[in-house]
Amino acid sequence: MEYFYDLHVHSKECSGCAASTAPEQVIAAKNAGYSGFALTNHFLTGNNCVPKELSWEERVLYYWNAYLDAKKVGDEIDFDVFFGIEHNYGHAQEILIYGIDLDFLVSNPDFCSLSGEEICDRVHAVGGFVSHAHPFRERSYIPKGDYQMDFSYLDAIEIYNSGNLENEDIRAQELCKRLDIAHTAGNDLHWTEHLATFPNAGLVFDHRLRTNEDLLDALRSRKGVLRHSGDRFFK
């Protein structure tokens, strides 16, 4: 059997640019043929909507609770949900982080003041995994220039993002090959209607991923096969 996973999903509980709740995203992705997804809401230096007057612990709990809401629905409909975040480390450059949990976030209150390289070191210290999100995206909100972290600290590159232009993803795929590291892919899902109107993307594995540990092992194996709909083609 094949199991299809979206590794880049947002929900409106935490991401200021999202229009659907985490449970709504679960149901829509299940109906679209996915086996599961990683909920990667924008973290506190990104486009998030978590109340700023809350304490650090209360704010990170917002992220964890959105994940728990998604996982509850996922468990009910046999759909796998993993916890992650999308973190803006500077100049609108973002990394996707998997394999961390609430305890990690609570115990790192200086997280948002760290460089991308320092974040990778801390994530790796607890066995986590870091992929650079859409490294070549060009948008009005992204400053011109080449400010990016040292990619040698990364575990992976996001080689397909259905919100990207084709040339942006092709450059990401070429970079992934050049660095000889693992890859991730996803929809950058912000609302349920995306699944009916945009190319659907993700990685296919030959076995089911039930836990966050399963996800990390599968990503490190590099056996996930890119699948996407639409007219964009990768050699």
C-alpha positions in Angstrom: 0.0 0.0 0.0 0.9 3.7 -0.4 0.5 6.3 2.3 0.3 10.0 1.3 1.4 12.8 3.7 1.3 16.6 3.5 4.2 18.0 5.6 3.2 21.7 5.6 -0.2 22.6 7.0 -1.6 25.7 8.8 -4.7 26.4 10.8 -6.4 29.6 11.9 -6.0 28.9 15.6 -2.4 30.0 15.4 -1.5 31.1 11.8 -2.8 34.6 11.1 -3.0 33.9 7.4 -5.1 30.7 7.7 -8.8 30.5 7.2 -9.7 26.9 8.4 -9.4 25.3 11.8 -7.1 22.4 12.5 -10.0 19.8 12.7 -11.4 21.2 9.4 -8.0 20.7 7.8 -7.9 17.1 9.0 -11.3 16.2 7.6 -10.6 17.9 4.2 -7.2 16.2 3.9 -8.7 12.9 4.7 -11.4 13.4 2.1 -8.7 14.4 -0.5 -6.9 11.1 -0.1 -4.2 11.9 2.4 -3.1 9.4 5.1 -2.0 12.2 7.4 -0.2 15.6 7.8 2.1 17.6 9.9 0.5 20.7 11.5 3.2 23.4 11.1 1.6 26.7 12.2 3.6 29.9 11.9 5.5 30.4 15.1 5.8 33.6 17.2 8.1 35.5 14.9 6.0 34.7 11.8 2.4 35.5 10.8 0.7 34.2 13.9 -2.4 35.3 15.8 -1.5 34.1 19.3 -2.3 36.8 21.9 0.9 38.7 22.7 0.0 39.5 26.3 0.2 35.9 27.3 3.2 34.3 28.9 5.7 32.3 26.9 4.3 29.0 28.3 0.7 30.1 27.5 1.6 31.1 24.0 3.3 27.8 23.1 0.4 26.0 24.6 -1.7 27.6 21.9 0.3 25.7 19.3 0.1 22.4 21.2 -3.6 22.7 21.7 -4.2 23.2 18.0 -2.3 20.0 17.4 -4.2 18.1 20.0 -7.5 19.3 18.5 -6.3 18.0 15.1 -5.0 14.8 16.5 -8.3 14.1 18.3 -10.2 14.3 15.1 -7.5 12.4 13.3 -7.7 9.5 15.7 -11.5 9.4 15.2 -11.3 9.1 11.4 -8.0 7.1 11.2 -5.8 9.9 10.0 -2.2 10.5 11.3 -1.4 14.0 12.7 2.1 15.1 13.6 3.3 18.2 15.4 5.6 20.8 13.9 6.1 24.5 13.5 7.1 26.9 10.7 9.6 29.4 12.2 10.7 32.7 10.7 14.4 32.9 11.6 14.8 36.3 9.9 14.2 38.3 6.7 11.0 36.2 6.1 13.1 33.0 5.7 11.4 30.1 7.3 12.2 26.6 8.5 9.9 23.6 9.2 10.7 21.9 12.4 9.5 18.3 13.3 10.1 16.0 16.2 9.8 18.6 19.0 7.0 18.8 21.6 5.4 21.2 24.1 8.1 20.4 26.7 10.8 21.4 24.3 9.1 24.8 23.5 8.4 25.5 27.2 12.0 24.8 28.1 13.4 27.2 25.4 11.9 30.6 26.1 14.7 32.3 24.2 13.8 30.3 21.1 12.8 33.4 19.1 16.0 35.2 19.7 18.2 32.4 18.3 19.7 32.2 14.9 18.7 29.5 12.4 21.9 27.7 13.1 21.4 27.8 16.9 17.8 26.6 16.5 19.0 23.6 14.5 21.5 22.7 17.2 18.8 22.7 19.9 16.4 20.8 17.8 19.0 18.2 16.9 20.0 17.9 20.6 16.5 16.4 21.2 16.5 14.3 18.0 14.4 16.7 15.9 14.5 17.4 12.2 14.7 20.7 10.3 13.7 21.4 6.7 14.0 24.7 5.0 10.6 25.9 3.7 10.3 27.3 0.2 13.9 28.6 0.1 13.6 30.4 -3.2 10.1 31.9 -2.9 9.8 35.4 -4.2 7.1 37.6 -2.7 6.6 41.3 -1.9 7.0 40.5 1.9 10.4 38.8 1.4 13.3 41.2 1.3 15.5 41.0 -1.8 18.9 39.5 -1.2 20.5 36.3 -0.2 20.1 36.3 3.6 19.7 32.7 4.5 21.1 30.5 7.3 24.0 28.1 6.8 22.2 25.3 4.9 24.8 22.7 6.2 22.8 22.8 9.5 19.7 21.5 7.8 18.3 18.0 7.5 16.2 18.6 4.5 14.9 21.1 1.8 11.2 21.5 0.9 11.4 20.6 -2.8 7.7 21.1 -3.6 5.3 23.7 -2.2 2.0 24.0 -4.0 1.9 27.7 -3.2 5.1 28.2 -5.2 5.8 29.1 -8.7 7.4 26.2 -10.7 10.8 27.8 -11.0 11.0 28.3 -7.2 10.5 24.6 -6.6 12.9 23.6 -9.3 15.6 25.7 -7.7 14.8 24.1 -4.4 15.0 20.6 -5.8 18.4 21.4 -7.5 19.7 22.7 -4.1 18.5 19.6 -2.3 20.4 17.4 -4.8 23.5 19.6 -4.6 23.5 19.4 -0.8 22.7 15.7 -0.9 20.2 15.9 2.0 16.7 14.7 2.6 13.5 16.4 1.2 10.0 17.4 2.3 7.0 18.5 0.4 3.5 19.8 1.0 0.6 22.1 0.2 1.4 25.0 2.6 -2.3 24.4 3.3 -4.1 27.4 4.8 -7.7 26.7 4.0 -9.7 23.6 3.0 -10.7 24.9 -0.4 -7.0 24.8 -1.4 -7.3 21.1 -1.8 -9.9 21.5 -4.5 -8.4 24.4 -6.4 -4.5 24.0 -6.3 -2.2 21.2 -7.1 -2.1 18.7 -4.1 1.4 17.7 -3.0 3.2 15.6 -0.4 5.4 12.6 0.1 4.3 9.0 -0.4 5.7 6.2 1.7 5.3 2.4 1.4 4.3 2.1 5.1 2.1 4.1 7.5 3.5 6.7 9.8 1.7 6.6 13.1 3.9 8.6 15.4 6.2 11.6 15.3 9.1 9.2 15.6 7.8 7.3 12.6 7.8 10.5 10.6 11.4 11.4 11.5 12.6 7.9 10.6 10.8 8.0 7.3 12.2 11.4 6.4 15.7 10.4 7.3 15.4 7.3 5.1 14.8 9.6 2.1 12.3 7.0 0.8 9.4 9.4 0.6 8.4 9.9 -3.1 7.2 13.3 -4.2 3.6 13.2 -5.5 1.7 16.2 -6.8 -1.2 16.9 -9.1 -1.4 19.6 -11.7 0.9 20.5 -14.6 4.2 21.0 -12.8 6.8 18.4 -13.7 10.0 17.4 -12.0 12.7 15.4 -13.7 
